[in-house]
Amino acid sequence: MRLTSTVALVAGLTLGLGAGQVSAQTHHAKQLTEAQARVFAQKLVPGGTIQSAELEKEDGKLIYSFDIKTADGKTEELWLDPVTGALVKRETETAEQEAAEAAQDRAAEGHAADRTDPAVQRAEAAALKRKPGTVVATKIDTEDGAAKYEVRIRDRHNKLWNVDVDQATGRVGEVEHAGGDED
């Protein structure tokens, strides 16, 4: 804990935050809001314009991801720790690299599953057993090379959930609020 607090304090002070602000964040291990993370991102790329911001899992870790357009037309991609705001990764992309990455993301997003297929119906039933509600959509996707169904469910409180079901075994995996919270 002491090392984490020290790293967070150094990162925060480097970005111009007071010790009290950083200390409050590290002692509670509370996740930053997107607005707070934006402050960190903008300090790392002064004068840049945030094109996109997302709380997502990358390489198995939860991060805030920002694409920031610079004055020279390049895009700075930043990954920030969602608790401390510390920089995890930084890449500069040309317009061509950015277009290629966007095309790759679209291709990898998965496609809609045929909901009349009995295997899809079994996956939806397993997902509903874990997270009761109404199936809104089901898509076929891959994660770490394993095929899965991602079943989107709207619960009785009108919240959306993504429930992963392994395509080979039918086992329910990760259950995640569409906003990023795990159940």
N, C-alpha and C positions, 0 to 999 in steps of 0.2 A: 504494500500500500504506500509506503514511504517513497519508493522509486516512482510509482505512478504519479503521486502528488508532486514530486519534484519535477518530473518531465512535464506535467501539465502546467505547473507554475512557470517553468522556463518558456514553454510554448506560448502561454498567455501573455507573459511579460514581453516576449519578442514581438507579439502582435499589438502591444500597447494597452493591454488590459491591466487593471490594478490587481494586486495580490488578493484582495478580498473577493473579487469577482471569480478568479480562478479557483481559489480555495473553496468557495461555496459549491462550485461545480464538481470538484473532485471528491469532496467528503461525502456527498450524497450519491455519487455515481449516477446522477440524473442525466438523461439524454437531453442534448441541446434541442431547442426548437429549430425549425428550418430558418426562421428569421435570425436567430443567434448564429447559426452556422454560416449564413450569408455574410455576416459581418466579418467573420474570420476569412472567408473566401475573398471578399473584396479587398481586404488588407493585403492579401497575398498577390493580387493582380490589380494594383491601383489604376484607375482609369478604364478598366475593362467593363464590359457589359455582360451580366449573367444571362446566358441563353437558356440554360436548363439547370434545374436543381432536383435531386432525387435522393431519398433515403432508400438504399438498396443493399443487397448482399453481393459482394464481389469477392472472389477467392475464398468463400466461406465466412467472410466477416461482414458485419453491418457497417456501412460507411455512408457519409453524405458525399454524393458525387455532383460536381459542378462543372459545366462547360461555360467558359468565360471567353467572349470574343475580345481580342485586343485591337488596338488602333491600326496595327499593320495587317489585319485580316486573319490572323492565325487564331486558333482556339487553344486555350489552356484548359486541360482537363485536370481537376483537382479531386483527390479523395481525402476527406477529412474524418478524423475519429469523431463519432457521434456524441461522445461524452466530453472530451477535452477540447475538441476543435483543432487538435494537432494535425499537421499535414502528414498523410500516410503515403501519398504518391502524387507525382506531378508529371504530366506529359504535355508537350507542345505538339499540336497537330496542324498540318497544312489543310487547306480547303479540300484537297483531293483525298487526304487520309480521313478527314471527317466524313466525306461522302461515302467512302468505302466502308467505314465503320457503321454508318447509318444503314446502309444496304445489308450488311452482315447481321445487324441487330434485327432488322425486319424479317430476314430469312430464318433466323434462329428462334423467333418468338413462338413458334408452334402454330398449329392449325386446328381448326374446329374439328371435334370428333363427331362421328355419326351417332347421334343419340338413340337411333333405333337399333344399333348393334348391341347384342346381348352382353358382350364384354364391357362395353361402355356403361350399360345399365347396371351391371354388377358393381362397377367402380363407383358409380353415382350412389348406389344403395349403401356401399361401405362408407362413403364420405358422409352421407346423411345420418348414418348411425353414430358417427363421431361428432358431427356438427349438425343438429337438426335445423331444418328450414326448407327452402325451396331452391332447387337447382336452377341457376340462371344461365350457365353455359359450362361446357366442358371442352377442353382442348387437349391435344396430344403434344407432349413436349419431351425434351430430354434434359437430364441434369447429371453431370459427371458420367456421361455415356450411358446412363440407364433411362429407358423409356418410361414415361409416367403419364398419368392423366392428371390434369389440374382441373378440379371441379370447383366452380365458383358457386357459392351458396349465399342466399340472403336469409338471415335469421329473423326471428320474430320481433327483434328490435330494429329491423330494417338495416342492419349492418351487413356488409359484404365480407365473405371469408373465402380464402383459397385453400382447398384441401388437396394435398398430393396423394395419389394412389399409385403404387408401383404397378406397372402394366403386367409384369411377369407373375408376381405373387398375389396381387390384389390387396396387399397390406397398405393401410393408411400410414402416411408419413407425416410430413410437416403440415400443421394447421396454422394458417396465418391470416390475420385481419388484412383486408385489402389495403389498409393504410400502413401495414408493416408490423403490427403487434402480433406476437405469437400467443397461441392458446395453450 
